[in-house]
């Protein structure tokens, strides 16, 4: 009888601690606002709307701009941890959509493109959420142009984070020499993987379900 009681107690303890991993998702999306990319933000809105329709109560979402110095809280356009109550979560999503719509209508092009700084800010925010699945989405041509004096040539710790480049537009120089495009993509892939992260490119925006795939 004592043995049976101990067995039941052991099984109860095991069932209570078999999986302590968070199953929530956190997504941080970076929007390139340099040059002509500031006029392409309509497509980015469609991606954000998809995320708002896909993420569940308990998940987290942030959208930030890439500008001259992107390692800054001030570049976060909107961020939210969705409430566990569906009615409250739906209201948060409506407010999020309105904020993004207002930003897209009033955005001004930035002079430089600090993608690395934006990634650093994203990592900081994602880790604070404690989510089990963490994703950085980068809506950009991935051409980084830093203002003189900005230092970004150091490793970025991306362990447990998936980085997805979206709608990576080919520049004029890429069309002349495709190797420039391929080298740029490969350089980012190496940088992400060197930091322990996963890398993916999704240019087909008709298949948005791929961006949050494991």
N, C-alpha and C positions, 0 to 999 in steps of 0.2 A: 504494500500500500504506500509506504514511504517512497519506494522507487518510482511508482506511478506518479506520485505528486511532484517529485523532482523532475520527471520527464516532461510533464505538462508545463511546469514552470520554465524549463529550458526552451521548449518549443515556443512559448509565449514571448520570451525575451528575444529569441531569434527572429520571430515574425515582426517584432516591433523595430528591429534595427537592420533588416536585410537590405533596405535601400534608403539611404539618407540623402541621395543625390536629388537636387532640385530639378524638377521637370519643366520649370518655367523658361520662357524664351525672352531674350533681350536683343533688340536690333538698334544699331546706331547707323544712320544714313548720312553720308557726306555729299553735299551738292556743290559741284564746281560752278562758281559764278564769274569766272574769268572770261574775257573776250566774248566770242559768239555763244559760248556755253550758257550764258545767262539768258539767251533767247530759247534755249532748248528745255527749259524747266517744266514746260507743259507735260513732257513725257515723264519727267520725274514725279509730277503730281499723280500720274496714273499708277506709278509704283507705290507711292505713299498710300493711295487709296486702297490698293491691293493689300498692303500690310495692315491697314486699319480694319479691313474685312477679314483678315486671316488670324491676326493675333487675338489671344483669348484673355479673359479676366485673369489677372495675376502676372501677365506678361508685361514687358516694358518696351518703350519706343522713344527714340530721340532723333531729331533731324537737325543737322548743323550745316553751315555754309563753309566752303573752302575759300579763304581769302589770303591776304598778305601774311597774316600771322594767325594760324588756325588753332594753335594750342592755347585756347582761351574759352572760358565759360560763355563769354559774350557772343560767341559765334553759334551757340546753340539756339536755334530758332524756337524749338518747342521740345519738351521732354515730359514723359508721363509714365507712371507705374499704374497699369490698369487695375482698377478696383475689382475685388472678388465678386461684387454684386453686379450682375449683367446690366441692370438699369443704369447704375452709376457709370459703369465702363462705357456703355453706349453714349452717354452724355459727354464723357471725356473724349471719345473719338470724334464726335461732332465738333467740339471745341478745337481739337487738333487740326481737323480739316480746314476750319475757318482761318486759323492762324497761318497755315501753309498757303492758302489761297491769297491772303493779304500780303504775305512775303513775296510771292511770285509776281504779283502785280506791281510791287514797289521796288524790287531788287535793282541795285546798280552794279555794273561789272566791276570786279576787283582788278587791281593792277598786277598782282602776283598770285601764284598758286602753291600754297603751302600744304601739300597733301600729307606729308609726314607729320606735321604738327596736328593736323586733323585726326590722323590715326592715333597719335599719342593721347589726345583728348578723349577719343572714343574708347580706348583701352581703359583709361581711368574710370570713365562712367560705367562701362560694361561690368568691370570687376566689382564696382560698388553695388550693383544690382543683386549680385549673388545668384544670378540665373544659371541654369544648367546648360543651356545652349546660347552661345553668344556669337553674334554676327555683325560684321561691319560691311555696309554696302557703300561703294564709292561710285557716284554718278559723275564720270569725268573721262577725258581723253588720256588721263594718267601722265600728262606732260607736266612735270613739276618745275616751277620757275620761282626761285627764292630771291627775296630782296637782299641786297648786300648786307652782310653781317649776321644773317640768320644761319644757325648751325643745325644740320639735320643728318649729318653723315655718321650716325651711330646706330647700334642695334636697337630694335624695338621689340620688347617682350610681348609675344602674341600667343602664348601657350593657351590652348583651349578655345581659341577664337578663329572663326572662319571669316576670311576677307573675300568679298565678291566685287569685282569690277563690273560695272554696268554701262552698256551703251558706249563702249570705248571707240569714239569716233576716230577715223583715220585722218590725220592732218595732211596738208598738201605735200609736205616733204615725204610722208609715208607712201603716198601714191607714186611719187617719183622713184623712191627707193624703199620697197616693202620691208627691207631688213631693219630699217629704223623703227618701224612699228613693232616687229617681232622682238627686237632687242629691248625695246622699252617695256613690253609686257613681260619678257623673261627676267629683266632686272627686278621688277616688282615682285614677281613670283619668288625669286631667290631671296629677296629681302624679307618677305612674309614667312617663308619656310625656315629661314635662318633664325627667326624669332620664335619658332615653334608653332606657327599658325598654319592654317590651311588656305589654299589659294584657288580661286575659280574666276573665270570670265564668262559673263552671260550677256551676249549682244542681241539675242533674239528676245525682244520684250513682249512677244506674243506667248512666251512660255515662262511667265513669272513664277510659276510654282517651283521652278528650279532653284530660285535664290535662297530658299530656306530648307532645301533638302540636306539631309545629313551626309 
